[in-house]
């Protein structure tokens, strides 16, 4: 369902009810989509990622050194 920003402003409670019943609502500004209303999953429906020890290994880098506040880090 597509609605303009003005229409969404005037009918927000109705749009929320529609989303509760499974309708995705696209909000448009001057005919272009700018936002989407969609239902959130209930906590019991959300998929939880399993925590794996070392799962971020190689993806995070810590640099040792001193910053000169320019964003560069120098090692001494």
TAWO-V642072 format. One record per residue. SS is DSSP state (@ for helix, = for strand, . for the rest). PSI is psi in radians with two decimals (* if undefined). Layout:
<<SS & PSI> <SS & PSI>>
//
This chain:
<<. & 2.26> <= & 2.35> <= & 2.63> <= & 2.85> <@ & -0.75> <@ & -0.78> <@ & -0.70> <@ & -0.68> <@ & -0.71> <@ & -0.33> <@ & 0.45> <@ & -0.80> <@ & -0.69> <@ & -0.69> <@ & -0.69> <@ & -0.71> <@ & -0.71> <@ & -0.71> <@ & -0.68> <@ & -0.48> <. & 0.21> <. & 0.04> <. & 2.32> <. & 2.37> <= & 2.16> <= & 2.23> <= & 2.26> <= & 2.64> <= & 2.06> <. & 0.67> <. & -0.05> <= & 2.35> <= & 2.30> <= & -0.31> <= & 2.82> <= & 2.36> <= & 2.20> <. & 2.72> <. & 2.51> <. & 2.61> <. & 2.52> <. & 2.63> <@ & -0.66> <@ & -0.24> <@ & -0.22> <. & 2.44> <. & 2.17> <. & 2.37> <. & 2.39> <. & 2.32> <. & 2.22> <. & 2.13> <. & 2.22> <. & 0.16> <. & -0.38> <. & 0.11> <. & 2.28> <. & -0.14> <. & -0.26> <. & 2.30> <. & 2.24> <. & 2.25> <. & 2.28> <. & 2.34> <. & -2.92> <= & 2.38> <= & 2.43> <. & 0.40> <. & 0.19> <. & 0.03> <. & -0.20> <. & 2.53> <= & 2.25> <= & 2.46> <. & 2.31> <. & *>>
//
